Amino acid sequence: MADLFFERAFETPIGAADVVAMGMEKGCFAVHRAEWQESMLASDGCRLLCRFRGPDAESVRIALRSVNAAGRFWPGTIHEAPGVTSDDLRGANVIVERTFDPPMTFDEVRALAAAGAGCLDAHRVTWLRTFFSNDRRRMICLYQAPDAESVRLAQRRAGMPHEDVWAFTTVRPPTTAP
């Protein structure tokens, strides 16, 4: 199964209930074996990053089209910080978006980040997980931090390239009790 990411923007803010409702719109999801894993909703309700699992990118793309979802879609990989736990991931609250031109490998970016690790510590910022596009041009990192501004400052001081930094809340599919 492949990890696939879908970025979406909204002119009118949405809430967590709206995300769940969108996630429950099945369309052709079952037919194409596309599964919604989680979404990160910006604090202002105008941005959304969704993570899906599916047999391949085209299957998830078709499933998203079946519910008329429009946005930026890309296949990628997930990289977690050493020793990160499920509890740690539940504390993620800030996203850093990066775009690379020319493309970079994950190891190249990790080497840059290692050089600025002290800046993260100084601002009480902890890297937890990264979504890295297969074309090596897009990266979205999840952090736990006091606020988005702490992450922004740490990224600048560490010399890490970044496009945007924003606070979010994680929304997951509802679980059904047996």
C-alpha positions as CSV (number, residue, x, y, z in Angstrom):
1,M,0.0,0.0,0.0
2,A,1.2,3.5,-0.9
3,D,1.1,6.7,1.3
4,L,-0.6,9.5,-0.6
5,F,-1.1,13.1,0.4
6,F,-3.7,15.7,-0.6
7,E,-3.4,19.4,0.1
8,R,-6.5,21.5,-0.1
9,A,-7.4,25.2,0.5
10,F,-10.7,26.7,1.4
11,E,-12.0,30.3,1.0
12,T,-14.5,29.8,3.8
13,P,-13.1,28.2,6.9
14,I,-14.2,24.7,7.8
15,G,-14.2,22.8,11.1
16,A,-13.3,19.3,12.2
17,A,-16.9,18.1,11.7
18,D,-16.7,19.2,8.1
19,V,-13.4,17.3,7.6
20,V,-15.0,14.1,9.1
21,A,-18.1,14.6,6.9
22,M,-15.8,14.9,3.8
23,G,-13.8,11.9,4.9
24,M,-16.9,9.8,5.3
25,E,-18.0,10.6,1.7
26,K,-17.2,7.3,0.2
27,G,-17.7,7.8,-3.5
28,C,-15.5,5.2,-5.2
29,F,-13.1,4.8,-2.2
30,A,-14.0,1.2,-1.4
31,V,-13.8,0.2,-5.1
32,H,-10.3,1.7,-5.4
33,R,-9.2,0.5,-1.9
34,A,-8.4,4.1,-0.9
35,E,-8.4,4.6,2.9
36,W,-8.4,8.0,4.7
37,Q,-5.9,7.9,7.5
38,E,-5.9,11.4,9.0
39,S,-6.1,15.0,8.2
40,M,-4.3,18.1,9.5
41,L,-6.7,21.1,9.6
42,A,-5.1,24.6,9.9
43,S,-6.2,26.6,13.0
44,D,-7.8,29.1,10.7
45,G,-9.8,26.4,9.0
46,C,-8.6,27.4,5.5
47,R,-6.0,24.7,4.8
48,L,-6.1,20.9,5.0
49,L,-3.6,18.2,4.5
50,C,-5.0,14.7,4.2
51,R,-3.1,11.4,4.3
52,F,-4.5,8.3,2.5
53,R,-3.3,4.8,1.9
54,G,-4.0,3.0,-1.3
55,P,-2.7,0.4,-3.7
56,D,-1.2,3.2,-5.9
57,A,-1.5,6.9,-6.6
58,E,-3.9,6.6,-9.5
59,S,-6.4,4.6,-7.4
60,V,-6.6,7.3,-4.7
61,R,-6.6,10.1,-7.3
62,I,-9.7,8.5,-9.0
63,A,-11.4,8.0,-5.6
64,L,-10.8,11.7,-4.8
65,R,-12.2,12.8,-8.2
66,S,-15.3,10.7,-7.4
67,V,-16.1,13.1,-4.5
68,N,-15.1,16.2,-6.6
69,A,-12.1,17.0,-4.3
70,A,-9.7,19.5,-5.9
71,G,-6.2,20.2,-4.7
72,R,-2.6,19.2,-4.8
73,F,-2.0,15.5,-4.7
74,W,1.2,13.6,-4.4
75,P,2.6,10.2,-3.4
76,G,5.3,10.1,-0.8
77,T,6.9,8.4,2.1
78,I,6.7,8.8,5.9
79,H,9.7,9.4,8.1
80,E,9.5,9.5,11.8
81,A,11.9,10.9,14.4
82,P,13.9,8.3,16.2
83,G,12.0,6.9,19.2
84,V,8.8,8.8,18.4
85,T,5.7,7.2,19.9
86,S,1.9,7.3,19.1
87,D,1.5,9.6,22.1
88,D,4.2,11.9,20.7
89,L,2.4,12.0,17.4
90,R,-0.9,13.0,19.0
91,G,0.9,16.1,20.3
92,A,1.9,17.3,16.8
93,N,0.5,20.8,16.4
94,V,2.6,22.7,13.8
95,I,3.3,22.0,10.1
96,V,6.3,23.2,8.1
97,E,5.9,23.2,4.3
98,R,9.0,22.9,2.2
99,T,9.4,22.8,-1.6
100,F,12.8,22.0,-3.2
101,D,14.1,23.1,-6.6
102,P,16.2,21.3,-7.5
103,P,15.0,18.2,-5.8
104,M,16.7,17.0,-2.7
105,T,17.1,13.6,-1.0
106,F,15.7,13.0,2.4
107,D,19.2,12.4,3.7
108,E,20.3,15.8,2.3
109,V,17.5,17.6,4.2
110,R,18.1,15.6,7.3
111,A,21.8,16.6,7.3
112,L,20.7,20.3,7.1
113,A,18.3,19.8,9.9
114,A,20.9,18.1,12.1
115,A,23.1,21.1,11.8
116,G,20.3,23.3,13.2
117,A,19.0,20.9,15.9
118,G,20.1,23.2,18.7
119,C,17.8,26.0,17.4
120,L,14.8,23.6,17.7
121,D,15.7,22.8,21.3
122,A,16.2,26.5,22.2
123,H,12.6,27.2,21.1
124,R,11.1,24.0,22.6
125,V,10.4,22.6,19.2
126,T,10.4,18.8,18.5
127,W,10.4,17.3,15.1
128,L,8.1,14.2,15.0
129,R,7.3,13.2,11.4
130,T,7.9,14.1,7.8
131,F,5.9,13.4,4.7
132,F,8.3,13.4,1.7
133,S,7.2,13.4,-1.9
134,N,8.4,10.7,-4.2
135,D,9.6,13.3,-6.7
136,R,11.8,14.8,-3.9
137,R,10.3,18.3,-4.4
138,R,7.8,18.5,-1.5
139,M,8.2,18.0,2.2
140,I,5.8,18.5,5.0
141,C,7.1,18.2,8.6
142,L,5.1,17.8,11.8
143,Y,6.3,19.4,15.0
144,Q,5.3,19.7,18.6
145,A,5.9,23.2,19.8
146,P,4.4,26.0,22.0
147,D,3.1,27.7,18.9
148,A,3.7,28.2,15.2
149,E,5.9,31.3,15.8
150,S,8.4,29.2,17.9
151,V,8.8,26.9,14.9
152,R,9.1,29.8,12.5
153,L,11.9,31.3,14.6
154,A,13.7,28.0,15.0
155,Q,13.5,27.3,11.2
156,R,14.9,30.7,10.4
157,R,17.7,30.5,13.0
158,A,18.6,27.0,11.8
159,G,18.8,28.2,8.2
160,M,16.2,25.6,7.1
161,P,14.4,26.4,3.9
162,H,10.6,26.7,4.4
163,E,7.7,27.9,2.5
164,D,5.1,28.2,5.3
165,V,4.5,27.3,8.9
166,W,1.1,26.8,10.4
167,A,-0.7,25.5,13.5
168,F,-3.1,22.6,13.0
169,T,-5.4,20.1,14.7
170,T,-5.4,16.4,13.7
171,V,-8.7,15.0,12.5
172,R,-9.0,11.2,12.2
173,P,-11.8,8.9,10.9
174,P,-14.2,8.1,13.6
175,T,-13.7,4.7,15.1
176,T,-16.7,2.3,15.2
177,A,-17.1,0.3,18.4
178,P,-17.7,-3.4,17.9
